[in-house]
Amino acid sequence: MPQLLPTPWFGTLLFAWVVFLGFFPKKVMTHTFPYEPASLKPQKLEKAPWNWPWA
């Protein structure tokens, strides 16, 4: 079975790992956001009693 011969596929595997570990982390780490997220103050919610119509 030709799938079990490592000779043609080992170079492809090695090249793919070099690309994944060498190029993509740099590309991801240099990504910048168009704006800085602003922290919002927590809002205090008003708690109103719930009047059940059948009670």
PQR file with spaces between the fields and no chain letter, atoms N, CA, C, O and H, PARSE charges and radii, in Angstrom:
ATOM       1  N    MET     1       0.840   -1.185    0.000 -0.4000 1.5000
ATOM       2  CA   MET     1       0.000    0.000    0.000 -0.0000 2.0000
ATOM       3  C    MET     1       0.879    1.240    0.000  0.5500 1.7000
ATOM       4  O    MET     1       1.730    1.375    0.879 -0.5500 1.4000
ATOM       5  N    PRO     2       0.710    2.133   -0.934 -0.5600 1.5000
ATOM       6  CA   PRO     2       1.597    3.291   -1.036  0.2800 2.0000
ATOM       7  C    PRO     2       1.375    4.310    0.084  0.5500 1.7000
ATOM       8  O    PRO     2       2.245    5.152    0.307 -0.5500 1.4000
ATOM       9  N    GLN     3       0.246    4.265    0.794 -0.4000 1.5000
ATOM      10  CA   GLN     3       0.012    5.225    1.858 -0.0000 2.0000
ATOM      11  C    GLN     3       0.968    5.007    3.032  0.5500 1.7000
ATOM      12  O    GLN     3       1.244    5.935    3.791 -0.5500 1.4000
ATOM      13  H    GLN     3      -0.460    3.581    0.613  0.4000 1.0000
ATOM      14  N    LEU     4       1.468    3.789    3.178 -0.4000 1.5000
ATOM      15  CA   LEU     4       2.318    3.466    4.311 -0.0000 2.0000
ATOM      16  C    LEU     4       3.783    3.804    4.073  0.5500 1.7000
ATOM      17  O    LEU     4       4.586    3.703    5.001 -0.5500 1.4000
ATOM      18  H    LEU     4       1.243    3.034    2.561  0.4000 1.0000
ATOM      19  N    LEU     5       4.151    4.195    2.878 -0.4000 1.5000
ATOM      20  CA   LEU     5       5.525    4.582    2.610 -0.0000 2.0000
ATOM      21  C    LEU     5       5.740    6.010    3.108  0.5500 1.7000
ATOM      22  O    LEU     5       5.087    6.930    2.614 -0.5500 1.4000
ATOM      23  H    LEU     5       3.499    4.277    2.125  0.4000 1.0000
ATOM      24  N    PRO     6       6.637    6.219    4.075 -0.5600 1.5000
ATOM      25  CA   PRO     6       6.804    7.557    4.645  0.2800 2.0000
ATOM      26  C    PRO     6       7.611    8.518    3.779  0.5500 1.7000
ATOM      27  O    PRO     6       7.615    9.722    4.038 -0.5500 1.4000
ATOM      28  N    THR     7       8.277    8.021    2.780 -0.4000 1.5000
ATOM      29  CA   THR     7       9.176    8.865    2.009 -0.0000 2.0000
ATOM      30  C    THR     7       8.481   10.057    1.351  0.5500 1.7000
ATOM      31  O    THR     7       8.958   11.176    1.542 -0.5500 1.4000
ATOM      32  H    THR     7       8.274    7.043    2.569  0.4000 1.0000
ATOM      33  N    PRO     8       7.397    9.910    0.594 -0.5600 1.5000
ATOM      34  CA   PRO     8       6.833   11.106   -0.035  0.2800 2.0000
ATOM      35  C    PRO     8       6.056   11.993    0.934  0.5500 1.7000
ATOM      36  O    PRO     8       5.888   13.185    0.677 -0.5500 1.4000
ATOM      37  N    TRP     9       5.584   11.437    2.032 -0.4000 1.5000
ATOM      38  CA   TRP     9       4.703   12.189    2.912 -0.0000 2.0000
ATOM      39  C    TRP     9       5.417   12.853    4.073  0.5500 1.7000
ATOM      40  O    TRP     9       4.894   13.807    4.649 -0.5500 1.4000
ATOM      41  H    TRP     9       5.720   10.469    2.242  0.4000 1.0000
ATOM      42  N    PHE    10       6.591   12.374    4.429 -0.4000 1.5000
ATOM      43  CA   PHE    10       7.306   12.959    5.560 -0.0000 2.0000
ATOM      44  C    PHE    10       7.750   14.392    5.259  0.5500 1.7000
ATOM      45  O    PHE    10       7.693   15.255    6.134 -0.5500 1.4000
ATOM      46  H    PHE    10       7.016   11.599    3.962  0.4000 1.0000
ATOM      47  N    GLY    11       8.186   14.644    4.042 -0.4000 1.5000
ATOM      48  CA   GLY    11       8.577   16.006    3.658 -0.0000 2.0000
ATOM      49  C    GLY    11       7.389   16.958    3.674  0.5500 1.7000
ATOM      50  O    GLY    11       7.514   18.108    4.095 -0.5500 1.4000
ATOM      51  H    GLY    11       8.233   13.942    3.330  0.4000 1.0000
ATOM      52  N    THR    12       6.246   16.483    3.219 -0.4000 1.5000
ATOM      53  CA   THR    12       5.034   17.302    3.243 -0.0000 2.0000
ATOM      54  C    THR    12       4.618   17.594    4.675  0.5500 1.7000
ATOM      55  O    THR    12       4.260   18.727    4.996 -0.5500 1.4000
ATOM      56  H    THR    12       6.144   15.549    2.877  0.4000 1.0000
ATOM      57  N    LEU    13       4.661   16.601    5.527 -0.4000 1.5000
ATOM      58  CA   LEU    13       4.326   16.785    6.933 -0.0000 2.0000
ATOM      59  C    LEU    13       5.278   17.767    7.601  0.5500 1.7000
ATOM      60  O    LEU    13       4.842   18.652    8.338 -0.5500 1.4000
ATOM      61  H    LEU    13       4.953   15.681    5.266  0.4000 1.0000
ATOM      62  N    LEU    14       6.554   17.618    7.353 -0.4000 1.5000
ATOM      63  CA   LEU    14       7.552   18.502    7.944 -0.0000 2.0000
ATOM      64  C    LEU    14       7.357   19.945    7.459  0.5500 1.7000
ATOM      65  O    LEU    14       7.430   20.882    8.255 -0.5500 1.4000
ATOM      66  H    LEU    14       6.908   16.900    6.754  0.4000 1.0000
ATOM      67  N    PHE    15       7.114   20.118    6.183 -0.4000 1.5000
ATOM      68  CA   PHE    15       6.887   21.443    5.638 -0.0000 2.0000
ATOM      69  C    PHE    15       5.619   22.081    6.223  0.5500 1.7000
ATOM      70  O    PHE    15       5.605   23.275    6.525 -0.5500 1.4000
ATOM      71  H    PHE    15       7.055   19.357    5.537  0.4000 1.0000
ATOM      72  N    ALA    16       4.567   21.292    6.380 -0.4000 1.5000
ATOM      73  CA   ALA    16       3.325   21.820    6.953 -0.0000 2.0000
ATOM      74  C    ALA    16       3.551   22.277    8.389  0.5500 1.7000
ATOM      75  O    ALA    16       3.041   23.328    8.777 -0.5500 1.4000
ATOM      76  H    ALA    16       4.577   20.323    6.134  0.4000 1.0000
ATOM      77  N    TRP    17       4.297   21.522    9.186 -0.4000 1.5000
ATOM      78  CA   TRP    17       4.565   21.915   10.565 -0.0000 2.0000
ATOM      79  C    TRP    17       5.445   23.154   10.631  0.5500 1.7000
ATOM      80  O    TRP    17       5.267   23.987   11.519 -0.5500 1.4000
ATOM      81  H    TRP    17       4.711   20.668    8.871  0.4000 1.0000
ATOM      82  N    VAL    18       6.376   23.290    9.722 -0.4000 1.5000
ATOM      83  CA   VAL    18       7.208   24.499    9.689 -0.0000 2.0000
ATOM      84  C    VAL    18       6.342   25.711    9.385  0.5500 1.7000
ATOM      85  O    VAL    18       6.523   26.769    9.989 -0.5500 1.4000
ATOM      86  H    VAL    18       6.520   22.613    9.000  0.4000 1.0000
ATOM      87  N    VAL    19       5.413   25.572    8.464 -0.4000 1.5000
ATOM      88  CA   VAL    19       4.520   26.683    8.130 -0.0000 2.0000
ATOM      89  C    VAL    19       3.617   26.993    9.310  0.5500 1.7000
ATOM      90  O    VAL    19       3.470   28.156    9.684 -0.5500 1.4000
ATOM      91  H    VAL    19       5.266   24.713    7.973  0.4000 1.0000
ATOM      92  N    PHE    20       3.008   25.972    9.903 -0.4000 1.5000
ATOM      93  CA   PHE    20       2.075   26.192   11.009 -0.0000 2.0000
ATOM      94  C    PHE    20       2.756   26.775   12.236  0.5500 1.7000
ATOM      95  O    PHE    20       2.184   27.638   12.902 -0.5500 1.4000
ATOM      96  H    PHE    20       3.127   25.027    9.599  0.4000 1.0000
ATOM      97  N    LEU    21       3.956   26.327   12.547 -0.4000 1.5000
ATOM      98  CA   LEU    21       4.642   26.793   13.752 -0.0000 2.0000
ATOM      99  C    LEU    21       5.510   28.018   13.509  0.5500 1.7000
ATOM     100  O    LEU    21       5.896   28.692   14.464 -0.5500 1.4000
ATOM     101  H    LEU    21       4.421   25.626   12.006  0.4000 1.0000
ATOM     102  N    GLY    22       5.823   28.319   12.266 -0.4000 1.5000
ATOM     103  CA   GLY    22       6.695   29.448   11.985 -0.0000 2.0000
ATOM     104  C    GLY    22       5.972   30.673   11.477  0.5500 1.7000
ATOM     105  O    GLY    22       6.330   31.794   11.839 -0.5500 1.4000
ATOM     106  H    GLY    22       5.509   27.772   11.490  0.4000 1.0000
ATOM     107  N    PHE    23       4.974   30.487   10.653 -0.4000 1.5000
ATOM     108  CA   PHE    23       4.314   31.625   10.016 -0.0000 2.0000
ATOM     109  C    PHE    23       3.059   32.061   10.757  0.5500 1.7000
ATOM     110  O    PHE    23       2.889   33.248   11.035 -0.5500 1.4000
ATOM     111  H    PHE    23       4.684   29.577   10.359  0.4000 1.0000
ATOM     112  N    PHE    24       2.192   31.135   11.076 -0.4000 1.5000
ATOM     113  CA   PHE    24       0.904   31.489   11.653 -0.0000 2.0000
ATOM     114  C    PHE    24       0.976   32.115   13.041  0.5500 1.7000
ATOM     115  O    PHE    24       0.213   33.047   13.295 -0.5500 1.4000
ATOM     116  H    PHE    24       2.330   30.171   10.851  0.4000 1.0000
ATOM     117  N    PRO    25       1.840   31.672   13.962 -0.5600 1.5000
ATOM     118  CA   PRO    25       1.897   32.370   15.254  0.2800 2.0000
ATOM     119  C    PRO    25       2.301   33.834   15.116  0.5500 1.7000
ATOM     120  O    PRO    25       1.769   34.684   15.830 -0.5500 1.4000
ATOM     121  N    LYS    26       3.224   34.143   14.223 -0.4000 1.5000
ATOM     122  CA   LYS    26       3.620   35.537   14.008 -0.0000 2.0000
ATOM     123  C    LYS    26       2.452   36.335   13.457  0.5500 1.7000
ATOM     124  O    LYS    26       2.226   37.477   13.858 -0.5500 1.4000
ATOM     125  H    LYS    26       3.656   33.452   13.644  0.4000 1.0000
ATOM     126  N    LYS    27       1.714   35.734   12.538 -0.4000 1.5000
ATOM     127  CA   LYS    27       0.579   36.409   11.925 -0.0000 2.0000
ATOM     128  C    LYS    27      -0.513   36.671   12.962  0.5500 1.7000
ATOM     129  O    LYS    27      -1.128   37.737   12.953 -0.5500 1.4000
ATOM     130  H    LYS    27       1.897   34.807   12.212  0.4000 1.0000
ATOM     131  N    VAL    28      -0.757   35.725   13.843 -0.4000 1.5000
ATOM     132  CA   VAL    28      -1.801   35.878   14.857 -0.0000 2.0000
ATOM     133  C    VAL    28      -1.372   36.877   15.929  0.5500 1.7000
ATOM     134  O    VAL    28      -2.186   37.684   16.377 -0.5500 1.4000
ATOM     135  H    VAL    28      -0.258   34.858   13.851  0.4000 1.0000
ATOM     136  N    MET    29      -0.120   36.834   16.341 -0.4000 1.5000
ATOM     137  CA   MET    29       0.335   37.706   17.421 -0.0000 2.0000
ATOM     138  C    MET    29       0.448   39.161   16.975  0.5500 1.7000
ATOM     139  O    MET    29       0.399   40.053   17.822 -0.5500 1.4000
ATOM     140  H    MET    29       0.541   36.178   15.976  0.4000 1.0000
ATOM     141  N    THR    30       0.598   39.434   15.680 -0.4000 1.5000
ATOM     142  CA   THR    30       0.697   40.816   15.215 -0.0000 2.0000
ATOM     143  C    THR    30      -0.659   41.402   14.848  0.5500 1.7000
ATOM     144  O    THR    30      -0.741   42.535   14.374 -0.5500 1.4000
ATOM     145  H    THR    30       0.638   38.709   14.993  0.4000 1.0000
ATOM     146  N    HIS    31      -1.713   40.639   15.064 -0.4000 1.5000
ATOM     147  CA   HIS    31      -3.051   41.140   14.748 -0.0000 2.0000
ATOM     148  C    HIS    31      -3.412   42.265   15.713  0.5500 1.7000
ATOM     149  O    HIS    31      -3.201   42.150   16.921 -0.5500 1.4000
ATOM     150  H    HIS    31      -1.646   39.719   15.450  0.4000 1.0000
ATOM     151  N    THR    32      -3.954   43.346   15.174 -0.4000 1.5000
ATOM     152  CA   THR    32      -4.388   44.458   16.011 -0.0000 2.0000
ATOM     153  C    THR    32      -5.879   44.677   15.811  0.5500 1.7000
ATOM     154  O    THR    32      -6.422   44.435   14.733 -0.5500 1.4000
ATOM     155  H    THR    32      -4.125   43.440   14.193  0.4000 1.0000
ATOM     156  N    PHE    33      -6.522   45.136   16.862 -0.4000 1.5000
ATOM     157  CA   PHE    33      -7.948   45.412   16.804 -0.0000 2.0000
ATOM     158  C    PHE    33      -8.157   46.845   16.332  0.5500 1.7000
ATOM     159  O    PHE    33      -7.317   47.700   16.612 -0.5500 1.4000
ATOM     160  H    PHE    33      -6.081   45.332   17.738  0.4000 1.0000
ATOM     161  N    PRO    34      -9.236   47.135   15.634 -0.5600 1.5000
ATOM     162  CA   PRO    34      -9.457   48.493   15.143  0.2800 2.0000
ATOM     163  C    PRO    34      -9.746   49.489   16.263  0.5500 1.7000
ATOM     164  O    PRO    34      -9.586   50.693   16.061 -0.5500 1.4000
ATOM     165  N    TYR    35     -10.157   49.032   17.410 -0.4000 1.5000
ATOM     166  CA   TYR    35     -10.425   49.920   18.534 -0.0000 2.0000
ATOM     167  C    TYR    35     -10.171   49.161   19.823  0.5500 1.7000
ATOM     168  O    TYR    35     -10.238   47.933   19.865 -0.5500 1.4000
ATOM     169  H    TYR    35     -10.288   48.054   17.574  0.4000 1.0000
ATOM     170  N    GLU    36      -9.883   49.904   20.856 -0.4000 1.5000
ATOM     171  CA   GLU    36      -9.675   49.289   22.162 -0.0000 2.0000
ATOM     172  C    GLU    36     -11.027   49.124   22.847  0.5500 1.7000
ATOM     173  O    GLU    36     -11.821   50.065   22.878 -0.5500 1.4000
ATOM     174  H    GLU    36      -9.829   50.902   20.822  0.4000 1.0000
ATOM     175  N    PRO    37     -11.295   47.966   23.386 -0.5600 1.5000
ATOM     176  CA   PRO    37     -12.565   47.786   24.075  0.2800 2.0000
ATOM     177  C    PRO    37     -12.607   48.625   25.351  0.5500 1.7000
ATOM     178  O    PRO    37     -11.652   48.638   26.128 -0.5500 1.4000
ATOM     179  N    ALA    38     -13.709   49.315   25.553 -0.4000 1.5000
ATOM     180  CA   ALA    38     -13.865   50.166   26.727 -0.0000 2.0000
ATOM     181  C    ALA    38     -14.557   49.377   27.830  0.5500 1.7000
ATOM     182  O    ALA    38     -15.490   48.614   27.577 -0.5500 1.4000
ATOM     183  H    ALA    38     -14.485   49.304   24.922  0.4000 1.0000
ATOM     184  N    SER    39     -14.089   49.573   29.044 -0.4000 1.5000
ATOM     185  CA   SER    39     -14.735   48.902   30.157 -0.0000 2.0000
ATOM     186  C    SER    39     -15.945   49.727   30.588  0.5500 1.7000
ATOM     187  O    SER    39     -15.861   50.945   30.747 -0.5500 1.4000
ATOM     188  H    SER    39     -13.331   50.193   29.249  0.4000 1.0000
ATOM     189  N    LEU    40     -17.037   49.058   30.768 -0.4000 1.5000
ATOM     190  CA   LEU    40     -18.275   49.724   31.159 -0.0000 2.0000
ATOM     191  C    LEU    40     -18.488   49.573   32.657  0.5500 1.7000
ATOM     192  O    LEU    40     -18.116   48.563   33.254 -0.5500 1.4000
ATOM     193  H    LEU    40     -17.106   48.069   30.639  0.4000 1.0000
ATOM     194  N    LYS    41     -19.092   50.588   33.252 -0.4000 1.5000
ATOM     195  CA   LYS    41     -19.418   50.505   34.661 -0.0000 2.0000
ATOM     196  C    LYS    41     -20.619   49.573   34.825  0.5500 1.7000
ATOM     197  O    LYS    41     -21.551   49.618   34.023 -0.5500 1.4000
ATOM     198  H    LYS    41     -19.395   51.409   32.767  0.4000 1.0000
ATOM     199  N    PRO    42     -20.600   48.741   35.843 -0.5600 1.5000
ATOM     200  CA   PRO    42     -21.751   47.853   36.029  0.2800 2.0000
ATOM     201  C    PRO    42     -22.998   48.652   36.394  0.5500 1.7000
ATOM     202  O    PRO    42     -22.947   49.551   37.233 -0.5500 1.4000
ATOM     203  N    GLN    43     -24.087   48.325   35.772 -0.4000 1.5000
ATOM     204  CA   GLN    43     -25.334   49.026   36.029 -0.0000 2.0000
ATOM     205  C    GLN    43     -26.107   48.301   37.123  0.5500 1.7000
ATOM     206  O    GLN    43     -26.176   47.072   37.147 -0.5500 1.4000
ATOM     207  H    GLN    43     -24.128   47.594   35.090  0.4000 1.0000
ATOM     208  N    LYS    44     -26.686   49.083   38.025 -0.4000 1.5000
ATOM     209  CA   LYS    44     -27.477   48.503   39.086 -0.0000 2.0000
ATOM     210  C    LYS    44     -28.910   48.330   38.584  0.5500 1.7000
ATOM     211  O    LYS    44     -29.534   49.295   38.144 -0.5500 1.4000
ATOM     212  H    LYS    44     -26.630   50.082   38.006  0.4000 1.0000
ATOM     213  N    LEU    45     -29.424   47.126   38.647 -0.4000 1.5000
ATOM     214  CA   LEU    45     -30.753   46.843   38.159 -0.0000 2.0000
ATOM     215  C    LEU    45     -31.769   47.090   39.267  0.5500 1.7000
ATOM     216  O    LEU    45     -31.535   46.775   40.434 -0.5500 1.4000
ATOM     217  H    LEU    45     -28.917   46.341   39.004  0.4000 1.0000
ATOM     218  N    GLU    46     -32.882   47.650   38.877 -0.4000 1.5000
ATOM     219  CA   GLU    46     -33.948   47.870   39.844 -0.0000 2.0000
ATOM     220  C    GLU    46     -34.740   46.584   40.013  0.5500 1.7000
ATOM     221  O    GLU    46     -35.123   45.936   39.038 -0.5500 1.4000
ATOM     222  H    GLU    46     -33.073   47.906   37.929  0.4000 1.0000
ATOM     223  N    LYS    47     -34.976   46.230   41.266 -0.4000 1.5000
ATOM     224  CA   LYS    47     -35.736   45.023   41.543 -0.0000 2.0000
ATOM     225  C    LYS    47     -37.143   45.434   41.959  0.5500 1.7000
ATOM     226  O    LYS    47     -37.337   46.035   43.016 -0.5500 1.4000
ATOM     227  H    LYS    47     -34.665   46.756   42.057  0.4000 1.0000
ATOM     228  N    ALA    48     -38.114   45.107   41.128 -0.4000 1.5000
ATOM     229  CA   ALA    48     -39.516   45.427   41.417 -0.0000 2.0000
ATOM     230  C    ALA    48     -40.239   44.143   41.788  0.5500 1.7000
ATOM     231  O    ALA    48     -39.939   43.085   41.236 -0.5500 1.4000
ATOM     232  H    ALA    48     -37.957   44.619   40.270  0.4000 1.0000
ATOM     233  N    PRO    49     -41.175   44.217   42.702 -0.5600 1.5000
ATOM     234  CA   PRO    49     -41.921   43.001   43.053  0.2800 2.0000
ATOM     235  C    PRO    49     -42.780   42.547   41.875  0.5500 1.7000
ATOM     236  O    PRO    49     -43.286   43.356   41.097 -0.5500 1.4000
ATOM     237  N    TRP    50     -42.922   41.266   41.775 -0.4000 1.5000
ATOM     238  CA   TRP    50     -43.690   40.701   40.694 -0.0000 2.0000
ATOM     239  C    TRP    50     -45.074   40.342   41.237  0.5500 1.7000
ATOM     240  O    TRP    50     -45.212   39.482   42.107 -0.5500 1.4000
ATOM     241  H    TRP    50     -42.510   40.610   42.407  0.4000 1.0000
ATOM     242  N    ASN    51     -46.069   41.002   40.717 -0.4000 1.5000
ATOM     243  CA   ASN    51     -47.443   40.729   41.153 -0.0000 2.0000
ATOM     244  C    ASN    51     -48.041   39.657   40.281  0.5500 1.7000
ATOM     245  O    ASN    51     -48.300   39.867   39.096 -0.5500 1.4000
ATOM     246  H    ASN    51     -45.957   41.700   40.010  0.4000 1.0000
ATOM     247  N    TRP    52     -48.259   38.496   40.884 -0.4000 1.5000
ATOM     248  CA   TRP    52     -48.824   37.394   40.128 -0.0000 2.0000
ATOM     249  C    TRP    52     -50.334   37.623   39.996  0.5500 1.7000
ATOM     250  O    TRP    52     -50.989   37.966   40.980 -0.5500 1.4000
ATOM     251  H    TRP    52     -48.049   38.326   41.847  0.4000 1.0000
ATOM     252  N    PRO    53     -50.890   37.438   38.798 -0.5600 1.5000
ATOM     253  CA   PRO    53     -52.326   37.714   38.610  0.2800 2.0000
ATOM     254  C    PRO    53     -53.235   36.714   39.346  0.5500 1.7000
ATOM     255  O    PRO    53     -54.389   37.044   39.618 -0.5500 1.4000
ATOM     256  N    TRP    54     -52.759   35.519   39.672 -0.4000 1.5000
ATOM     257  CA   TRP    54     -53.621   34.520   40.300 -0.0000 2.0000
ATOM     258  C    TRP    54     -53.425   34.445   41.815  0.5500 1.7000
ATOM     259  O    TRP    54     -54.112   33.676   42.488 -0.5500 1.4000
ATOM     260  H    TRP    54     -51.821   35.251   39.451  0.4000 1.0000
ATOM     261  N    ALA    55     -52.496   35.232   42.355 -0.4000 1.5000
ATOM     262  CA   ALA    55     -52.234   35.154   43.795 -0.0000 2.0000
ATOM     263  C    ALA    55     -53.093   36.108   44.580  0.5500 1.7000
ATOM     264  O    ALA    55     -52.992   36.164   45.805 -0.5500 1.4000
ATOM     265  H    ALA    55     -51.938   35.856   41.809  0.4000 1.0000
